[in-house]
Amino acid sequence: GEVETRLLLGGIHRRLLFSLFLLLTSASFHMPKLFGFLVIAITAYTVSPLYAVAVIAVVGGGYLSFLPNWRKSGKKKRIALLACFVVGSAIPALLAFLLINLVTSCSPQDITTSLSSNEAKQAMWTSLGTATLATSIVLTLGTPLAYYLVKFESFANKIIGLIVILPIIIPPTVVGSALVHLFGPRQPIGALLHDSLGIVLTNNWVGIVLAQICVSSPFLIRALMAAISAIDLDLLEAARVYGAGRIRILVHIILPIVGWIVLSGCVLTWGRAIGEFEAVSIIAEHPMTMPVIIYKDFIEAGEKSQHVARAASMLIPPIAFGALYLMACRAWNVHTTRDQGGSRPSLPLELSSVATDARRREEKGGAMDRLMALLKNDQPREEK
């Protein structure tokens, strides 16, 4: 009504006055980044007050990302840089605007109220638990599969690799229908599991985990294959020659190479599993996960605030997990730069420390002279 409109306009006016004050301050103290960001904020609040927060976040973030590259590039490259940025940022800007507008359209009280019911709490914990279990199972079973596909090449392995990525191409509804057709209570395998082991996959958390595994497994398996391919066997052999044990090689060489690749695959797999709706709703509508309960609220309430609030609450776990992941990556990069004084990975430092220890043992009378001579020789050694 009129009261809400007055409150909205009053809040917008206060924000505009505060933004104008900061704009004058940034212009006085020569702060171009803050000046440009405030110009975007004032324009957004003036043109479209309802979507101002989303516009400021999207356009302001793009501005802060584009400005340093614009300054570094020469005059000849600026036109190409501007064209690539404008065209290439269309899809990320659309996705960011959708999500930010969804979050900002409801208050924290609405999100808290939407999660206060026992049904919503159970759905949230079901989604978190099943997605974590599905990711752990894919990591356990996918590691030997990825090693086999990378290290042993054959035409049959290419067929297996194609089967691995099929869930990305196949619609999730087809995956759910195939699971019900195979493990349904009226099917031979489903009846056998129920009669012999008492396992029921439909309308059970086991069915939810199975559907999440089938849909999200390609992301982690492909990441594992990339991680295994990134390991340099010559580097491992050099570390063994310098006297490093298996545990030290694992901690200082293998994990720094493959750790972040595998972690990225786990994040993608976990996010894909927690957001799966079609396959999960077909094989196991109960217990309900968060996507299922959001769809149920949308059917019942339409565009009302409860549906929007629960949809916004669904973004909390992925955003929190993604933020922790980015913070961990940032901490790792800072640690690497601080250790080496540059942006190179910490692997050469660790390997050089191993080599230094080996040289100290040599000085004390160790038997590493012939191995060191082999390493210094430019001719490759014959394979046995």
ZAVO-881904 format. One record per residue (C-alpha): z, y, x; chain. Coordinates in steps of 0.2 Angstrom, whole numbers, padded with zeros to 4 digits. Layout:
! ZAVO-881904
ATOM     pz     py     px  mol
ATOM      Z      Y      X    A
...
This chain:
! ZAVO-881904
ATOM     pz     py     px  mol
ATOM   0000   0000   0000    A
ATOM   0002   0018   0005    A
ATOM   0018   0015   0014    A
ATOM   0010   0002   0026    A
ATOM  -0005   0013   0028    A
ATOM   0006   0028   0033    A
ATOM   0016   0017   0045    A
ATOM   0000   0011   0053    A
ATOM  -0007   0028   0055    A
ATOM   0009   0035   0062    A
ATOM   0010   0021   0075    A
ATOM  -0008   0024   0080    A
ATOM  -0005   0043   0082    A
ATOM   0010   0040   0093    A
ATOM   0000   0028   0104    A
ATOM  -0014   0040   0105    A
ATOM  -0003   0054   0110    A
ATOM   0005   0043   0123    A
ATOM  -0012   0037   0129    A
ATOM  -0018   0056   0131    A
ATOM  -0002   0060   0141    A
ATOM  -0006   0045   0153    A
ATOM  -0024   0050   0154    A
ATOM  -0020   0068   0159    A
ATOM  -0007   0061   0172    A
ATOM  -0020   0049   0179    A
ATOM  -0033   0062   0181    A
ATOM  -0021   0074   0189    A
ATOM  -0016   0061   0202    A
ATOM  -0033   0054   0205    A
ATOM  -0031   0036   0198    A
ATOM  -0048   0031   0192    A
ATOM  -0044   0013   0186    A
ATOM  -0030   0019   0175    A
ATOM  -0041   0034   0169    A
ATOM  -0055   0022   0164    A
ATOM  -0043   0010   0156    A
ATOM  -0035   0024   0146    A
ATOM  -0052   0031   0140    A
ATOM  -0056   0014   0133    A
ATOM  -0039   0013   0124    A
ATOM  -0041   0030   0116    A
ATOM  -0059   0026   0111    A
ATOM  -0053   0009   0103    A
ATOM  -0039   0017   0094    A
ATOM  -0050   0031   0087    A
ATOM  -0065   0020   0082    A
ATOM  -0057   0004   0076    A
ATOM  -0038   0005   0074    A
ATOM  -0036  -0013   0067    A
ATOM  -0045  -0021   0081    A
ATOM  -0039  -0009   0095    A
ATOM  -0028  -0022   0104    A
ATOM  -0042  -0035   0105    A
ATOM  -0055  -0022   0111    A
ATOM  -0043  -0014   0124    A
ATOM  -0039  -0032   0131    A
ATOM  -0058  -0037   0132    A
ATOM  -0066  -0021   0137    A
ATOM  -0052  -0016   0148    A
ATOM  -0051  -0033   0157    A
ATOM  -0070  -0032   0160    A
ATOM  -0069  -0015   0166    A
ATOM  -0055  -0019   0179    A
ATOM  -0066  -0034   0184    A
ATOM  -0082  -0025   0186    A
ATOM  -0076  -0009   0194    A
ATOM  -0072  -0016   0212    A
ATOM  -0088  -0026   0212    A
ATOM  -0098  -0010   0208    A
ATOM  -0090   0000   0222    A
ATOM  -0093  -0014   0235    A
ATOM  -0112  -0016   0230    A
ATOM  -0125  -0005   0237    A
ATOM  -0136   0006   0226    A
ATOM  -0150  -0006   0225    A
ATOM  -0139  -0020   0219    A
ATOM  -0130  -0010   0206    A
ATOM  -0143  -0012   0193    A
ATOM  -0144  -0031   0195    A
ATOM  -0125  -0031   0195    A
ATOM  -0124  -0021   0179    A
ATOM  -0137  -0032   0170    A
ATOM  -0129  -0048   0175    A
ATOM  -0112  -0042   0170    A
ATOM  -0117  -0036   0153    A
ATOM  -0127  -0051   0149    A
ATOM  -0116  -0064   0156    A
ATOM  -0100  -0057   0149    A
ATOM  -0106  -0059   0131    A
ATOM  -0099  -0076   0128    A
ATOM  -0082  -0074   0137    A
ATOM  -0080  -0058   0128    A
ATOM  -0083  -0066   0111    A
ATOM  -0071  -0080   0115    A
ATOM  -0057  -0068   0121    A
ATOM  -0059  -0056   0106    A
ATOM  -0058  -0071   0094    A
ATOM  -0042  -0077   0102    A
ATOM  -0033  -0061   0105    A
ATOM  -0037  -0055   0088    A
ATOM  -0030  -0071   0081    A
ATOM  -0014  -0068   0091    A
ATOM  -0012  -0050   0087    A
ATOM  -0015  -0052   0068    A
ATOM   0002  -0059   0065    A
ATOM   0019  -0054   0071    A
ATOM   0031  -0064   0081    A
ATOM   0042  -0066   0065    A
ATOM   0027  -0074   0057    A
ATOM   0024  -0087   0071    A
ATOM   0043  -0091   0072    A
ATOM   0043  -0094   0053    A
ATOM   0028  -0105   0053    A
ATOM   0036  -0116   0066    A
ATOM   0053  -0116   0058    A
ATOM   0049  -0130   0046    A
ATOM   0052  -0148   0050    A
ATOM   0034  -0153   0047    A
ATOM   0028  -0140   0060    A
ATOM   0040  -0145   0073    A
ATOM   0036  -0163   0071    A
ATOM   0017  -0159   0072    A
ATOM   0020  -0149   0088    A
ATOM   0030  -0162   0097    A
ATOM   0018  -0175   0091    A
ATOM   0003  -0165   0099    A
ATOM   0012  -0162   0115    A
ATOM   0019  -0180   0117    A
ATOM   0002  -0189   0113    A
ATOM  -0008  -0177   0124    A
ATOM   0003  -0179   0139    A
ATOM   0003  -0198   0136    A
ATOM  -0016  -0199   0134    A
ATOM  -0018  -0188   0150    A
ATOM  -0006  -0200   0160    A
ATOM  -0016  -0215   0154    A
ATOM  -0033  -0208   0159    A
ATOM  -0026  -0203   0176    A
ATOM  -0019  -0220   0179    A
ATOM  -0035  -0230   0173    A
ATOM  -0047  -0217   0178    A
ATOM  -0043  -0216   0197    A
ATOM  -0049  -0234   0202    A
ATOM  -0064  -0231   0191    A
ATOM  -0068  -0215   0199    A
ATOM  -0066  -0223   0216    A
ATOM  -0077  -0237   0211    A
ATOM  -0091  -0226   0205    A
ATOM  -0091  -0215   0220    A
ATOM  -0089  -0228   0234    A
ATOM  -0101  -0241   0227    A
ATOM  -0118  -0236   0222    A
ATOM  -0129  -0246   0210    A
ATOM  -0140  -0245   0195    A
ATOM  -0126  -0253   0184    A
ATOM  -0114  -0239   0191    A
ATOM  -0125  -0226   0185    A
ATOM  -0125  -0234   0168    A
ATOM  -0106  -0234   0168    A
ATOM  -0106  -0216   0173    A
ATOM  -0117  -0212   0159    A
ATOM  -0105  -0221   0147    A
ATOM  -0090  -0211   0154    A
ATOM  -0098  -0194   0149    A
ATOM  -0104  -0200   0132    A
ATOM  -0089  -0193   0123    A
ATOM  -0094  -0176   0128    A
ATOM  -0111  -0178   0119    A
ATOM  -0106  -0189   0104    A
ATOM  -0098  -0180   0090    A
ATOM  -0079  -0183   0088    A
ATOM  -0081  -0189   0070    A
ATOM  -0092  -0203   0077    A
ATOM  -0079  -0208   0089    A
ATOM  -0066  -0208   0075    A
ATOM  -0077  -0218   0064    A
ATOM  -0080  -0231   0078    A
ATOM  -0062  -0233   0081    A
ATOM  -0058  -0236   0063    A
ATOM  -0072  -0248   0061    A
ATOM  -0065  -0258   0076    A
ATOM  -0047  -0256   0075    A
ATOM  -0045  -0254   0056    A
ATOM  -0033  -0265   0046    A
ATOM  -0047  -0274   0037    A
ATOM  -0057  -0277   0053    A
ATOM  -0054  -0293   0063    A
ATOM  -0047  -0285   0079    A
ATOM  -0036  -0273   0069    A
ATOM  -0029  -0288   0058    A
ATOM  -0027  -0298   0074    A
ATOM  -0016  -0284   0082    A
ATOM  -0006  -0282   0067    A
ATOM  -0003  -0301   0064    A
ATOM   0001  -0306   0082    A
ATOM   0008  -0290   0090    A
ATOM   0013  -0280   0075    A
ATOM   0002  -0265   0081    A
ATOM  -0006  -0254   0068    A
ATOM  -0018  -0241   0076    A
ATOM  -0022  -0232   0060    A
ATOM  -0009  -0219   0054    A
ATOM   0001  -0221   0069    A
ATOM   0004  -0211   0085    A
ATOM  -0004  -0226   0095    A
ATOM  -0021  -0222   0086    A
ATOM  -0019  -0203   0090    A
ATOM  -0017  -0207   0108    A
ATOM  -0032  -0219   0108    A
ATOM  -0043  -0206   0100    A
ATOM  -0037  -0193   0112    A
ATOM  -0041  -0204   0127    A
ATOM  -0058  -0208   0120    A
ATOM  -0063  -0189   0118    A
ATOM  -0054  -0181   0133    A
ATOM  -0057  -0195   0147    A
ATOM  -0073  -0188   0154    A
ATOM  -0066  -0172   0160    A
ATOM  -0052  -0180   0171    A
ATOM  -0064  -0195   0177    A
ATOM  -0077  -0182   0183    A
ATOM  -0064  -0172   0192    A
ATOM  -0057  -0188   0200    A
ATOM  -0075  -0192   0206    A
ATOM  -0077  -0175   0213    A
ATOM  -0060  -0176   0222    A
ATOM  -0064  -0193   0230    A
ATOM  -0081  -0186   0235    A
ATOM  -0072  -0171   0244    A
ATOM  -0062  -0182   0256    A
ATOM  -0070  -0182   0273    A
ATOM  -0067  -0199   0281    A
ATOM  -0071  -0193   0298    A
ATOM  -0056  -0180   0296    A
ATOM  -0045  -0195   0291    A
ATOM  -0051  -0205   0306    A
ATOM  -0048  -0190   0318    A
ATOM  -0030  -0188   0311    A
ATOM  -0026  -0207   0314    A
ATOM  -0033  -0205   0332    A
ATOM  -0021  -0190   0335    A
ATOM  -0006  -0201   0329    A
ATOM  -0004  -0196   0311    A
ATOM   0004  -0209   0300    A
ATOM  -0002  -0214   0282    A
ATOM   0011  -0203   0274    A
ATOM   0008  -0188   0284    A
ATOM  -0011  -0190   0281    A
ATOM  -0008  -0191   0263    A
ATOM   0004  -0176   0262    A
ATOM  -0005  -0164   0274    A
ATOM  -0024  -0169   0272    A
ATOM  -0028  -0179   0256    A
ATOM  -0017  -0170   0244    A
ATOM  -0022  -0152   0249    A
ATOM  -0040  -0157   0247    A
ATOM  -0039  -0167   0230    A
ATOM  -0023  -0160   0223    A
ATOM  -0030  -0145   0214    A
ATOM  -0046  -0154   0209    A
ATOM  -0036  -0167   0200    A
ATOM  -0024  -0154   0193    A
ATOM  -0039  -0145   0185    A
ATOM  -0045  -0161   0178    A
ATOM  -0028  -0165   0170    A
ATOM  -0027  -0147   0163    A
ATOM  -0044  -0149   0155    A
ATOM  -0040  -0167   0148    A
ATOM  -0023  -0161   0141    A
ATOM  -0030  -0146   0133    A
ATOM  -0045  -0156   0125    A
ATOM  -0033  -0170   0119    A
ATOM  -0020  -0158   0111    A
ATOM  -0034  -0149   0102    A
ATOM  -0043  -0164   0095    A
ATOM  -0045  -0164   0076    A
ATOM  -0060  -0174   0070    A
ATOM  -0057  -0191   0078    A
ATOM  -0038  -0190   0076    A
ATOM  -0039  -0185   0057    A
ATOM  -0050  -0200   0054    A
ATOM  -0040  -0214   0063    A
ATOM  -0023  -0207   0060    A
ATOM  -0019  -0192   0048    A
ATOM  -0001  -0196   0049    A
ATOM   0010  -0192   0059    A
ATOM   0001  -0175   0058    A
ATOM  -0004  -0166   0074    A
ATOM  -0005  -0147   0075    A
ATOM  -0024  -0146   0072    A
ATOM  -0022  -0157   0057    A
ATOM  -0008  -0147   0049    A
ATOM  -0017  -0130   0053    A
ATOM  -0033  -0137   0044    A
ATOM  -0021  -0143   0029    A
ATOM  -0014  -0125   0028    A
ATOM  -0031  -0118   0028    A
ATOM  -0037  -0129   0014    A
ATOM  -0021  -0124   0004    A
ATOM  -0019  -0106   0008    A
ATOM  -0036  -0100   0014    A
ATOM  -0034  -0084   0025    A
ATOM  -0016  -0081   0021    A
ATOM  -0004  -0077   0035    A
ATOM   0004  -0094   0036    A
ATOM  -0012  -0102   0041    A
ATOM  -0016  -0088   0054    A
ATOM   0002  -0089   0061    A
ATOM   0001  -0108   0063    A
ATOM  -0016  -0106   0071    A
ATOM  -0009  -0093   0083    A
ATOM   0006  -0104   0087    A
ATOM  -0006  -0118   0092    A
ATOM  -0012  -0106   0107    A
ATOM   0006  -0106   0114    A
ATOM   0006  -0122   0124    A
ATOM  -0012  -0121   0131    A
ATOM  -0009  -0102   0136    A
ATOM   0008  -0106   0144    A
ATOM   0001  -0121   0153    A
ATOM  -0014  -0111   0159    A
ATOM  -0003  -0097   0165    A
ATOM   0008  -0109   0175    A
ATOM  -0008  -0117   0183    A
ATOM  -0015  -0100   0188    A
ATOM   0002  -0095   0195    A
ATOM   0003  -0111   0205    A
ATOM  -0015  -0108   0211    A
ATOM  -0010  -0090   0216    A
ATOM   0005  -0096   0225    A
ATOM  -0005  -0109   0234    A
ATOM  -0017  -0096   0240    A
ATOM  -0004  -0084   0246    A
ATOM   0005  -0097   0255    A
ATOM  -0011  -0103   0264    A
ATOM  -0016  -0085   0268    A
ATOM   0002  -0081   0275    A
ATOM   0002  -0097   0286    A
ATOM  -0015  -0094   0293    A
ATOM  -0018  -0076   0292    A
ATOM  -0034  -0078   0282    A
ATOM  -0042  -0087   0267    A
ATOM  -0046  -0104   0274    A
ATOM  -0037  -0119   0268    A
ATOM  -0022  -0125   0277    A
ATOM  -0030  -0142   0282    A
ATOM  -0035  -0136   0300    A
ATOM  -0017  -0130   0303    A
ATOM  -0009  -0146   0298    A
ATOM  -0022  -0156   0308    A
ATOM  -0020  -0145   0323    A
ATOM  -0001  -0148   0322    A
ATOM  -0004  -0166   0322    A
ATOM  -0015  -0164   0337    A
ATOM  -0002  -0154   0346    A
ATOM   0011  -0167   0343    A
ATOM  -0001  -0180   0350    A
ATOM  -0004  -0169   0366    A
ATOM   0015  -0167   0368    A
ATOM   0016  -0186   0368    A
ATOM   0002  -0188   0380    A
ATOM   0011  -0176   0392    A
ATOM   0026  -0187   0392    A
ATOM   0016  -0202   0397    A
ATOM   0007  -0208   0381    A
ATOM  -0008  -0218   0380    A
ATOM  -0020  -0207   0371    A
ATOM  -0032  -0202   0386    A
ATOM  -0046  -0213   0381    A
ATOM  -0045  -0209   0363    A
ATOM  -0046  -0190   0367    A
ATOM  -0061  -0193   0378    A
ATOM  -0070  -0202   0364    A
ATOM  -0066  -0187   0353    A
ATOM  -0073  -0175   0366    A
ATOM  -0089  -0185   0368    A
ATOM  -0103  -0178   0358    A
ATOM  -0112  -0195   0356    A
ATOM  -0107  -0204   0340    A
ATOM  -0098  -0220   0342    A
ATOM  -0106  -0236   0337    A
ATOM  -0100  -0243   0321    A
ATOM  -0093  -0261   0322    A
